[in-house]
Amino acid sequence: SSPEKALAEACRVLRHGGKPHRGKLGFTLWAKPEENPYSKLMNDAIEAYADLTVPMPSGPSYYLFADQNECRNALQSAGFSGDSMEFETLCINWKVPTADFPFEAELRAGVRTAALLALQSPERLARIRSVVEKSVEQYASGDAYAIPIAAYIVVVSKK
């Protein structure tokens, strides 16, 4: 789990120049909570009611490359051209069928969030679920929910 090593390996295996997309890497990152309503509602519930002292496996920060300058620096260190980096925010509405769907998605399909939730007491888990559901209700849209969710799209060229 070393994002820096992964970037360096991606750079190593990419070809230089030529065709329009040759030598380019593209990836997405979840946007920081202040730009991402979905992440904010989930983070707020977890920060308020989860036991954050449970033993978690080590891993990179959830928003490791969410800062544009830090992302550029990491890409340059891996061998990419920092000047070529494009860093854009894309926000869409995530349409879900029920107010508890986002909590269930994090609980069952998330990675670090799922690990954190799995270590919570039943009481804490129930409280987090309740707060998330209440937060999701503001996004009611007909018989479903449309939650704004944002990601950064990053494209960079090999030097």
N, C-alpha and C positions, 0 to 999 in steps of 0.2 A: 504494500500500500504506500508507494512513494510516487506521488504525482510528478515530482521533478524528474525522476528516472523515466517515467512513462513519456513525458514530453521530449526528453533527450532521445529516447528510442524512436519515437515518432519522427523526429527530425532526421535521425540517422537513416531511416528506411525510405524517406521521401526522395523522389528524383528532383533534380534541379530543372528550372525553366521549361521551355518548350510549349507544349499545349496549355490552353488557358488555366486548367486547374492543377497541372503538375507542380509539385513542390509546395502545395498549400495544405494546411491543416485547418479544419473547422470543428468546433465543439460548442456545446452549450453548458451553462452554469445556472443554477437557480439564483435569481436576484436576491439581494439583501432584503430582510423583512421590511425596511422602510420604503422599499419600492415594490414590494410583493405582498398584496393583501392576504393571500393564502398562507404564505410563510409567517406573516405577522400573527394571524389568528392562531396558528398552531404553536408558534414560539411563545406567544403570550400565555396560552393555557399551560404549556409545559413549564415555563419559568415560574408561574404562579403556584402550581400545584404538584409538580413532580419532585421527587427526592433526587436532586442532582448530585448527591454524594454517592450514589450506587456505583459499584466498580464496573467501569466500562473499558472495553479493549481500547488500546491506543489507536489513534488514526489521525489523519489530517483534519484541520479545521473545516467545518461544514462550508464556510464561505471563503475558502483559501484563496481563490483567484477572483473574488467578487470585486476587489478594488482594481480599477483599470491600470493604475501604475504598477501595482504588485504583479498583476497578470503579465504586463509587458516585460517587466524585469525577469520574471520566471521564464518566459518564452525566449528572451534574448540569451539568458544563461544556458538554455537548452540548444541554442544554435539557430534560432529563428530571427528574422529581421523585425525588431521592435517597431521600426518606422512603418512597416507594412500592416501592422495589426489594425483590424477593424473590430470595434467593440460596441455592439448595439443592444438596446433593450427591446424585447418583444413582450407585449402583454396580451394575453388572450383570456377568454372566459372558459373556465373548466366546468363543463356541464355535468352535474352529478344528480342521481335520482332521489337521494334522501339526504337529510341533514347529517346523518351519522356516517355517510359514505367516506368523507375525507379522513375521519378518525380511523375507520376500519382499514382504509388504504395504507395509512401510516403504520398501523399496528401489524398488518399482515404482509405488506409489500415494501415497506420502507427498509432502510438498512440501519443506519445509526439511530434514527428515531425509533424504529421497531425494537432495537436492542435496549434502548433506554426504557421504553414503555413496558417491555417484557419483565423488567426488574422492579416495577412499581407494585406497591400493595394494591389489593383489589379496591380499597377505598380511594386511594389516590387516582387510580386508573379510571374509576367511575366519575370522579370529579373532573378530570381532564376531558373525558368524553362529553360530559354534560356542558362544559364551557365551550368546547369546540362546536357542538351542535347548536348552541345558542348563538354563537358568532356566525355560523353558516346561515342561519335563518334570515339574516339581513339581505342575503343574496337570492331570496326566493324569486323564481321566474316561472310563472305558470305552475305546472305540476312537478317542477324540478328546481335546481339551484344552479346559478351561473356565477362561479367564484372567480374573480380576477386573479390570475397567476402569471408571474413574470419570470423571464429568464434572460440571461445575456447570451448573445450569439457572438462568438469570437472566431475570426478568420485571420490567419497569418501565413506569410510566405517564408520558405526556407531562404537563408542567406545565399 
